[in-house]
Amino acid sequence: MRLLDIVRKLQGMPREDARAFCMKLFKPFGIVEEHYATGVNLVMRKKGTSDKQVIIASHYDAFPGCRGANDDFSAVAVLYGIAQSLWKKKPKHNLTLCIFDEEEQHCIGSRAFVAQHGVQDIKAVIDLELVGMGDVFGLWPVTKETALTRTLTSLLKKKKNSFETIGEIPWFWADYLPFKEAGVDSVCITLVPKEDIKDMRKFLSQRKYLLPIKIALGLVKVPKFFENYHTKRDTADKLSENSLQLAKDIVIDAINALQK
């Protein structure tokens, strides 16, 4: 099954239907439901030989009124590709794939996961957000070099993939946040079209409260990347199998590098 076909099937599904679809899709990998007060996280665990774990995350809820193809069913599809590639192999560190609930409500699901399990055994968290279009990797928020960012940038340079490291983005959050707040080495990966990079740099450098004014005055251009973000136009026909495979391959390489 192509990864883009998974996105096509998931797009527009109500939250409960998306959860049921994921439970069936990921059944071969031992997916389980973890209930908390307001939702249900979906978790797969591959036992390793050490007491450390590496977490790869996505989410299955969508912004109200949004079809959710890139945000974040693209990442769910990439997780499926990762599971297909790695589940028959014995890792050194435990590998945990998480499909969180209620990310759009300021990461309620991932916060519940951290509260339930703690973070003392987590070596790294790679969170996938909007990875279905483009060919430039955005790593965020990166305010200083860490073992994880060093691993990822080294791999991207070696594979000759274009990438940008981005600092704190005050208008956005993702499921890396509860882990980062707890002191875990965490990063979010997003894919962006190359032609949008210049506009993205300027857009992301603006102060939160001045941005709407500058957009209204025509001083800042909204990147095309955001035209469909959190709208009903976020559909699979705008995404690319190549982008999904690109994200899958670099995360698999990162997982293998983190096992050392």
C-alpha positions in Angstrom: 0.0 0.0 0.0 1.3 3.4 -0.9 1.6 5.9 2.0 -0.5 8.4 0.1 -3.3 5.9 -0.2 -3.5 5.8 3.6 -3.8 9.6 3.7 -6.6 9.4 1.1 -8.5 7.0 3.2 -8.1 8.9 6.5 -8.8 12.4 5.2 -12.0 13.9 6.5 -12.7 11.0 8.9 -14.3 11.9 12.2 -11.9 11.4 15.1 -13.5 8.1 16.3 -13.5 6.7 12.7 -9.9 7.7 12.3 -9.0 5.9 15.5 -10.8 2.8 14.4 -9.0 2.9 11.0 -5.6 3.2 12.7 -6.4 0.3 15.1 -7.1 -1.9 12.1 -4.2 -0.6 10.0 -1.6 -1.0 12.7 -2.9 -4.2 14.2 0.1 -6.3 12.9 2.4 -4.1 15.0 0.6 -4.6 18.3 -1.2 -1.3 18.5 -3.0 -0.6 21.8 -5.4 2.0 23.0 -4.4 4.1 26.1 -7.4 5.9 27.5 -7.2 9.1 29.5 -9.9 11.5 30.8 -10.9 13.0 27.4 -9.4 10.9 24.7 -7.5 7.9 23.5 -3.8 7.6 22.5 -2.7 4.9 20.2 0.7 3.3 21.0 2.9 0.6 19.5 6.0 -0.7 21.4 8.9 -2.7 20.0 11.0 -4.2 22.8 14.7 -3.6 22.7 17.6 -4.8 24.8 18.3 -1.6 26.8 16.1 0.3 29.3 16.0 3.4 27.0 13.3 4.2 24.4 13.0 6.3 21.3 9.6 7.8 20.5 8.3 8.7 17.1 5.0 10.7 17.3 2.1 11.9 15.2 -1.6 12.6 15.9 -4.9 11.5 14.5 -7.2 14.3 15.5 -7.8 17.2 13.0 -8.5 20.8 13.4 -12.3 21.5 13.3 -13.4 21.8 9.7 -10.1 20.6 8.4 -9.8 17.4 6.2 -6.5 16.7 8.0 -4.5 15.2 5.1 -1.2 17.0 5.8 -2.0 17.9 9.4 -1.5 15.2 10.5 -2.6 12.1 8.5 0.6 12.4 6.5 2.6 11.6 9.6 0.3 8.7 10.5 1.1 7.2 7.0 4.8 7.7 7.6 4.5 5.9 10.9 3.0 3.0 9.0 5.9 2.9 6.6 8.4 3.0 9.6 6.6 0.1 11.3 6.6 -1.9 8.1 10.4 -1.4 7.8 11.5 -1.9 11.3 9.1 -4.2 13.2 10.8 -7.4 12.3 14.2 -6.1 13.6 15.4 -6.2 17.2 16.3 -2.7 18.3 18.9 -1.8 21.0 16.6 0.8 22.5 12.8 0.3 22.8 11.0 1.8 19.9 7.6 3.4 20.6 5.3 4.8 17.9 2.6 7.1 19.2 -0.5 8.4 17.4 -1.7 11.0 19.9 -5.2 12.3 20.4 -6.2 15.9 20.9 -3.0 17.5 19.7 -5.1 20.4 18.3 -6.3 21.1 21.9 -2.7 22.1 22.9 -1.3 18.6 23.1 -3.8 17.1 25.6 -3.1 13.5 24.5 0.7 13.8 24.6 0.5 15.6 28.0 -1.6 12.7 29.3 1.0 10.2 27.9 3.8 12.0 29.8 1.8 12.2 33.0 1.0 8.5 32.7 4.4 7.1 31.8 7.0 9.7 32.8 10.0 10.6 30.7 13.0 9.1 32.7 13.7 6.4 30.1 13.2 8.4 26.9 16.4 9.0 24.9 14.8 11.1 22.1 11.4 12.1 20.6 10.9 12.8 16.9 7.5 14.4 16.3 6.2 14.4 12.7 3.9 17.3 11.6 2.9 18.2 8.0 5.3 15.9 6.2 3.2 15.3 3.0 4.5 18.1 0.7 7.8 19.6 -0.1 11.4 18.6 -0.2 13.1 20.8 2.4 13.2 19.5 6.0 12.3 21.9 8.7 13.6 21.0 12.2 12.0 22.9 15.0 12.2 24.3 17.6 16.0 24.3 17.5 17.5 26.8 19.9 20.7 24.9 20.6 22.5 21.8 19.3 21.6 18.6 21.0 22.5 14.9 20.4 19.2 14.5 18.4 19.6 17.6 16.3 23.2 16.7 15.6 22.2 13.2 14.5 19.5 14.6 12.2 21.5 17.4 10.6 24.4 15.0 10.1 22.1 12.5 8.3 20.5 15.2 6.2 23.9 16.5 5.1 25.2 13.0 4.3 22.1 12.3 2.2 22.3 15.8 0.6 18.8 16.7 1.7 18.0 20.4 2.0 17.0 21.4 5.5 16.5 24.4 7.8 16.7 24.7 11.6 14.1 26.9 13.1 13.9 28.4 16.5 10.9 28.9 18.8 7.7 29.5 16.8 5.2 31.3 19.1 2.1 30.6 17.1 2.6 26.8 16.7 2.8 23.8 18.9 3.0 20.1 18.4 3.3 16.9 20.4 7.1 17.3 21.0 6.2 20.1 23.5 5.2 18.1 26.6 8.4 16.0 26.2 10.6 19.1 25.7 9.1 20.8 28.7 10.0 17.7 30.7 13.6 18.0 29.6 13.6 15.3 26.9 15.7 15.8 23.7 12.9 16.4 21.3 12.4 17.9 17.8 9.6 18.3 15.3 10.1 17.5 11.6 8.1 19.3 8.9 8.5 19.2 5.1 8.2 22.4 3.1 8.4 23.1 -0.6 11.6 24.7 -1.7 9.9 27.6 -3.4 8.3 28.6 -0.1 11.5 28.8 1.9 12.2 32.5 1.4 8.6 33.5 2.4 8.7 31.0 5.3 11.8 32.5 6.8 10.3 36.0 6.8 6.9 34.8 8.0 8.4 32.8 10.9 10.6 35.6 12.0 7.7 38.0 12.8 6.5 38.8 16.3 3.2 37.2 17.1 1.1 40.3 17.7 2.5 42.3 14.8 2.1 39.5 12.2 -1.7 40.1 11.4 -1.1 43.8 11.0 1.9 43.3 8.6 -0.1 40.7 6.6 -3.0 43.2 6.3 -0.6 45.9 5.2 1.0 43.6 2.6 4.3 43.8 4.4 4.5 40.1 5.0 3.4 37.4 2.5 1.7 34.3 3.8 3.6 31.4 2.4 1.7 29.1 0.0 2.5 26.3 2.5 -0.1 27.7 4.9 -2.9 28.3 2.3 -4.6 25.0 3.1 -3.4 24.7 6.7 -6.3 24.2 9.1 -8.9 24.4 6.3 -11.1 22.0 4.5 -8.7 22.3 1.5 -6.1 20.2 3.4 -6.6 17.2 1.1 -4.4 14.4 -0.2 -4.4 15.6 -3.8 -2.0 18.3 -2.7 0.5 15.9 -1.2 3.2 13.7 -2.6 4.2 10.1 -2.2 7.8 11.2 -2.7 7.6 13.6 0.3 6.1 10.9 2.5 8.8 8.4 1.5 11.5 11.1 2.0 10.2 11.7 5.6 10.0 7.9 6.3 13.5 7.3 5.1 15.2 10.0 7.1 13.3 9.0 10.3 14.3 5.4 9.8 17.9 6.5 9.4 17.6 8.6 12.5 16.2 5.7 14.5 19.1 3.4 13.4 21.6 6.1 14.3 20.1 6.6 17.7 20.4 2.9 18.4 24.2 3.2 18.6 
